[in-house]
Amino acid sequence: MTTAQSNAASLSWYEASARQRVEALLDRGSFCEFIGPEQREASPHLSIFDLPEQFDDGIVIGRGRLEGSSVLIAAQEGRFMGGAFGEVHGAKLTGLLRAARMLKEDVLVLFDTGGVRLQEANAGELAIAEIMRAVIEARRAGIKVVGLIGGRAGCYGGGSLIAGTCSRLIISEQGRISVSGPEVIETNKGVEEFDSRDRALVWRTMGGKHRYLIGGADTFVDDEALAFRQAAINTLEMNGRYDLPLLTAEQQRLERRLTRFSPAADAIDVWQTLGIEAPTEIPGLPTKEFMRRAADKRENADDAR
Amino acid sequence: MSHWGMQRAALRERLAAGQRHAKGKIVPIPALPAFLKAVIRSGDRVCLEGDNQKQADILASALAALDPREVHDLHMVQSGVVLSAHLDVFDKGIARRLDFSYSGPQSARIARMLFGRKIELGAVHTYLELFARYFIDLTPHVALIAAVSADKDGNLYTGPNTEDTPTVVEATSYKNGLVVAQVTEIVAKLPRVDIPGDLVHFVVEAGKPFYVEPLFTRDPAAITETQILTAMLAIKGIYAPYGVRRLNHGIGFNTAAIELLLPTYGERLGLKGKVCTHFALNPHPTLIPAIESGWVEQIHCFGSEVGMEDYVAARSDIFFTGPDGSLRSNRAFCQTAGLYACDMFIGATLQIDLEGHSSTVTTNRIAGFGGAPNMGSDPRGRRHPSEPWLKAGAEAAPDANAALRRGRKLVVQIGETFGDNNVPLFVEQLDALALARELNLDLAPVMVYADDVTHIVTEEGIANLLLCRNTDEREQAIRGVAGYTDIGRARDPKMVERLRERGVIRRPEDLGIDPLDADRRLLAARSIKDLMLTSGGLYRPPSRFRNW
């Protein structure tokens, strides 16, 4: 018989809070927060709905060092209103991205979000647009903006749009990326189209393994803070080119992908088309074996980056 | 009586009527409606196998499709009212009277139908109580049961979910009743015989497995830090001092947290081998880490759990398994085991009043009882001593002659002061009382009676009701752990402090527990996937619990 292990030693990214993630990701003690909770920049809208506020409005932003290099960082707190974007929350991220351009420093965005906060939807939608513009402007100035996805709330709605503009995405198996969430699809299209309670379906459609296989994310990591850290270090070493030939190549890749997979009714059909060996086994595979089977078969966006 | 053998003659008539629609014992699916019409008579007592988990779903739909002009006034006697078809038979007027135990998923509809007088209620029973009545005054005329496979002689293999079947068949078949089984398939040779064929009169090949509800799977990912704190309190404040080795855990996140803390927190406290060695319990997936790390010696099961089949089969050192290797469960035996051979029951509830009565009935839901009322009651017929039983008995009556003093079963209610949707756990008066008034019931449906409860655990502390000497103390002990609920805020602080000095109430700090240590990292598994990995891939969680 084996001895069950206490999980005390490892930090699960999925389980961790935004602040625990920031602390585990950066060099020890290097983080310096901007507009911290002590400044009480909370949402001006939530009290109208008699909803509790959070002093950091559910996002931690600041500056720290990663393997000695200075980086800017933003981390969403998925446990506060599902990490949703409100006015202050969005403004903090916009400001950080604009600062990145001026400071010439790369940015890590730790997504954990259901999308726009319904109680401040107009401000939230505007924030999404401003953030996407700020990401593009930063990238045009040669800054890398890297998204890390593996939190409980996933990366949905406006968050997924922002992720789509990032230089690169790092994802774990637990991470999910999709514009519409499972419940939204089920509500609009019916349970026959998408059963949101079938979690295996949700994960094989929106989860980290699938996104990695179809080139919707660039790096696949274990659900461990240290794995995310190492992947972030490696990713920031790559070049941050961003120009018209690159965008054209990406557009062509997406068009090709659409044609190639459009007959597929389920993610498993997509994996079959990719030529993955025993595609039904994919969800149950440990990381190492998954990476072995994905190698040479997965689509990737490397041409475009 | 001048004519003996009338029941047997009636059975012969039913058999002959049924035979016209069957080939040997096998009833083809297309003939099922005509067959049921032929063998069921208006006014019959019918046991439609609805257990805690497995359901004779094909037979239930067929029964609900009968014409109420031809078959009506049935008296349904079944432990679980789980499928909508179970209530459709009342809506359509096929059945009139109901005696049952548990109605989990149908709790709201059954309440509406009781208020609408669509159902004439006999009683809401505990499992053992309903099983007992099958043999005394509620013996079924017809039993419609479910199994995995049958052979042409009607021998049945029930697989891991045997549950109520042997009890139902025993009561029906040996008392001239008719037994009809739905099976997934008919095979030449069964893996094992759970029910002998001469007790089974007809078999219907459904072509698909019967419906099973994964009732006992709790996702570790949903366990909160408050629940972890209550689990730490229970382990250090009750399991350890009483040395509880034989027990039953109710369903819920608090007890799931306890199971997941055994290999971490429990290990640190040096409790391995001293507590939680023998269980009457369904194969809870959250118990996998404790089993794998050698905490548990033996488990007897009421039923199985979806996805645990291969794991259980591979752990026959722990579980009861048949010659085919798979689990053998039996609800009647396991309930008896939980009642007489366990020293503790611990479980959650929805409402606790100032005396300590607890109930899961709320005004618009009648969920009935699961195993809790049997497990959570002090068996007056118990005679064998054990350390926890004697210690609890001594706490309740310190001045009595030890050799003549009954022991006490530990009956622990555990929960957070505010439950789902911030509904307070503690109430002035149970909703069950209002329900009883409205439906003219003689008894309010109480899950665990106050005089059976020995401890209440919340995040604020443990109230040991065994040490209370009068109703005032009891009330203040309950208020003293009721936190910021209205009940908790109306406490007498001086009296609560005195109770704390006497150890009637124990706070986390009194037990050397720092609430800040209640961290999810303390759980031996934090997700369903962790459980799957700990089981070496033997546990195959159902799709709805997977996030991969």
Interface residues (C-beta under 8 A of the other chain):
Chain A: M1 T2 T3 A4 Q5 S6 N7 A8 S12 Y14 E15 R152 E173 Q174 R197 D198 R199 A200 L201 V202 W203 G207 K209 P283 G284
Chain B: A221 P263 T264 P289 A290 E292 S293 G294 R520 R521 L522 L523 A524 A525 R526 S527 D530 T534 G537 S543 R544 F545 R546 N547 W548
